[in-house]
Amino acid sequence: MNAFHLFKAELLWLLPLCLLPFLCYGVKQFSYPGLEDWPKDGVSELLRWGVRAIAALTLASLVFAAAGPFTEGGTVTKIGKGAEIVIVLDRSGSMSESLEEQDPVERARGKMELSRIEASRKALLRLMDERPGDTFAVVAFNASPIAVAPLSADRELARAALKSAEGNSSGFTALHRALEMGLDYFKDRPYTATRVILLVSDGDTKIKPEDEEILRQRFKEYQAQLMWIYVHAGYDYSLGYEEDVTKDDGAVDPNVTLNRLFNSLGMPYQAFEVNSEIGLQRAAAEIGRATNKATRYQYRLPRQDYAVYFYLLSMALLGALFFLKQIEIKSWRRA
């Protein structure tokens, strides 16, 4: 049974006023001698105290109604298809650069090339529209991560968080801290659906060995998987799954190193290389198919308000008092 709550419990301090009908009772004064010698009328005495009790109960009912009594609606468990997806969106300065390739239909319409972050945002918003059973959260990062939207079924909040993300160059890209913050969304939550950290970034950063171990432990603890949408221009280096990809100075490309690191963390991992808006849309669709599994989620029921019942009770009691007032003897009839 749900607990009973009061929206304004402090109004209960007015309850002592409900005793006023027992302390003072308005009785008309008649210009006649006293009736002490008359025999006691039990019915009249009962009615007199009954009217006082009704008046006190009316006041008490009004106080309880004003206090706003309610019970929580609780939650029910529903089963659907979906996942818990935490979007970790890179908003570093390089994400403001344009993609080399563009949707030919958009180009024919005369639209400007989209930046990496604009194209990513567009694809992610479409993913949300096509995944009504998922719950989303958003973490944006550059030099430091920001928890923009919590993990919830509030789709409009997540959409607003994505729309507000803009590229901002501020030096070092704190990728490992952003991933840790995204994983923290799963802390103290029951495991009811596929958990996905969806990283949308152009990479170009490194993770220290001590941070690697922290990520490995967190992914294992929260039973989450990682999906990386690697957004880059056509002239950038590939992740190079089969062979080393080196730069002109002989150093291994940091994104290749990052990809190998993610593969070694011991959790399910997929990478999607995209360098066009169409590629982003295809990657989002593939992610949707990969996470389309049965999920249990909690649906919160609205609370039950009981103030209206106390107001109805007050009206009924006032009606009873009005009826008793109408049958009250107002004057003595002369014999």
N, C-alpha and C positions, 0 to 999 in steps of 0.2 A: 504494500500500500504506500502511495506517495505521501511524503510529509506535508503538513499544512503550514503555509507561510503567510506572513502579513507584509504588504508593501510599505505601510507606514505604521509599524508596530508602536511607535511613540504615542499614537492617539489613544491607546488603551488606558493611558493615565486619566482619561476622562470618564472611565467607568464608575468611579465613586459618585459621580453626579446622578447616576441612575437610581440612587437611594433617596433622592429628593422627594418623590411621591410618597414615601413612607414617613418622612419627617414633617412635611407640611402638606395639608390636604385642604383645598379650597372648599369650604362648606358655607352655603348661604346662611345668613343670620335672619331669623324670623322674629317678628315682634310678638312672641307668644311666650308664656311661662315655660319653664323647663319641663322635660319629659322624663325626669329621672324615675318617677313613680310608675311610669308605664312599663308593662312587661317587655323584656328584651325580644327583639325580632331577629331570629337567627339568620333568616334569608337576607335581611337588609345588611346585617353585619358582614355576612359572607360576600355580598355584592360590593360593600364598601372596600374591603380588603382586596377583592378581586380586581376592582378598578385600579387600585394602587399598583397591584402586581402587573397588570397590563400596561400601565403607563411606564413602569420601570423597565419592563421587557422591551417596550417600544424604543426607549432611549438607548438601551444596550444594543439593540439591533442596528440602530443608526450609527452607533460608535463603531461596531464591527464592520459595517458596510463602508464607512469612511476609511477604515484602516486598510482596506484592499485585500481581503483574504483570497488566497489562490493556492493551487497545488501545481507542482512541476509536471509537465506533460510526459517526461521520461523519454526514452529512446526505444526504437524497435530496430532489429537487425534485418536488413534486406540483402538479397543476393542478386548480383548483376555481373556484368563483364566490364573489367577495367583495371586500373592500376593506380598506385600512388606515385605521382611523377613530380619530382622537384627539379625545376628548370634552373640551371646555373648558367646565367647569361653573362658573357664577357662584354664589357662596355669600355674596354681600353681604346686608346686613340686609333690603333690600327683597324678596329672594327668600323671606323667611320669611312675607311677607304672603299671604293666602289668595286663591285665584282667585274671581272673581265668579260664574262658572258652574261647576256641578258635575254629574257624571254622575247623571242622575235615578235610576238603579238603585241607586247607592251611597247617595243621599239617602234613598231609600225604606227602605233597611236601617238607617237611623238613624246612619250614620257621619258623623263630623265632616268639615267641609270640609278638603281638603288644601291645604297651603301650596304656593307656586309650586315650591319646591325639592323637596318631597315628590312632587308630581305629575310633575315632570320626571324624578326618579329612577325612579319607577315605570314611566314610558314607556320610559326608556333601558334598564332591566333587561329589559323585554319585548322591546325591539329586539335585545338581545344573545341572548336565548333563540331568537329567530326567525332569527338570522344566524350559523349555526355555522361558516361559512367565513370570517368576518371576523376580523381581529386588532384589538384595542382597546387604547387607552391613555387615561389620565385625568389631566387637569390641573384643579385647583380653584383659584379665585382670589377674592380680594376686594381688600384693599389691596396684596397681593402674591401672585404665583402660587406654587403648590406642585405639584411633579411627584409625583402620588400613586401612579400605576401605570405601569410601562413599557409600550412597545408590544410586545406578545407574544401568543401564542396561549393564555396562561394566563387563561382566562375567569374563574375564581374570584377571581383577584387583582383584576381590573377590577371585578367585582361587589362585592367587599368595599370597594374604594375608593369606589364610588358610594354604598354604604350608609352609609359613615362621614361623608359630606359633609353638613354642617349649615350653615344660614345664620348669618353672623356679621358684624355691622355694625362696621366699623373705618375709616370715612371713605372716602377716595378709592378708586375701583375701577380697578385696574391692568389694563384690558382689553388694551392693546397688548402689555404684557409677557407676559400669559398666552398670547396668540396666538403670540408669538415662541417661547415655551417649547414650545408644542404643535408648531410647525414644526420645532423642533430635534430632535424625535423621528425625523425623516426623514433627518437628517444621516448621511452615510456608509452609507446603506442602498441596495441596488440597487433600481431602480424595477421592481417586479414586479406591482403592483396599483394600482387607483385609490386616490389619497390624499385623505383628507377631514379637514378641520378642522371638527368639529361643535360650534359655539358654542351653548350653552344659557344665555340671559341675558335679563334684562328691560331691558338697555341702560342709559340714563341716564348716559352717560359720554362723554367727548370724547377724540379722539386728535390729538396735535400733528402739524403738518406734517412735522417731521423723522422722527417715528415712522411716519407714513404711507409715507414713502419706503422705510424699512427693511422694512416689511411687504410692499410691492410687490416689492422685490427678493427677499425670502425666498419668497414664493409662486411667483415665476417660477423661482427656482433649484431648488426642491424639487418643482415641477410639481404642486402641491396645489390643491385647490378648497375653497371655504368654503361651509358651510351654517349659517344662523343660525335657530335656533328662538327667536323673539321671544316670550317668555312675559310676558303682561301681563293686567291686569284689564280688564273690558269698558269701564270708564270712562276708560282710558288712551288717548292719542292713537294713531291708526293711523300706519303708516309713510308713508302718503300717496305712493303710486307716481306718481300723475298730477298732483298739485298740492301746493303748499306747505301744510304744517300748522303753524300758529303758535299759540303760547300766548297767554294773556290780555295779557301785556306786549308782544306783537308779535314776540317772538323765535321763531325756527324751533325746533321740538321737536328735542332732541339725537338722538333715535332716528331721525328722518327724515334728519338730517345724517349719522349713522352709516351708515344704509342706502345713501345716495348715495356715501359714501366707499367702502364695500365694492364697490359697482357699478363704481367707477372704478379699482380696483386691477389690472384686467387679467387676472383669473383667473376660472374658472367660479364662479358665485355664485348661491345661491338663499336666499330668506328665507321663513320660515313664521310667520305671525302666529297665535298660539294664545292663547285665554283660557279654556280649559276642559280638563279631563282628556281628554275625547274628542278635542279638537283636538290635544293632544299625541300621542295614540296615532296619529291620522291622519298627523301630520307625520312620526313615526317610521317608519310604514309607507311613506310616500312616499320617505323617504330610503333605505330598504331597496331599493325598486324602482330608484331612480336609481343606486345603486352596485352593482347585481347584474351585474357583468361578470366575464369570465374573469380569474383571478389565479393567479400562480405563488407558491408559498410553500415554505419549507424545513422539512422534518420531521427532527428530530434522532433518530437511532437510538441505542438503549442501548449502552453500552460492553460489550466482550467481556472477561470475567474468565478468566484462565488459571491462577489459583492451584490450582484443583481438579485440573488436569492434573499439576502438580508434586507435589501430595499423592498422587495415584494412582501416580506414578512412584516416590515414596519408599516407598509400601507394597509395590510390586513388588520393589524392591531389598531391603527388609527381609525379604521372603519368601525371596529368594535367599540372603541371609545366614543366615537361620534354617535353610534346607535344608543349606547347607554346614556349619553347626554340628552338625547331626544326623549327618553322615557323618564327622565328625572322629574320629580315633583317640584314644580316651580312656585307654587302658592297653595296655601291651605284653602280648602273650600269651606265656606261658612255653612254651618249646620242649619 
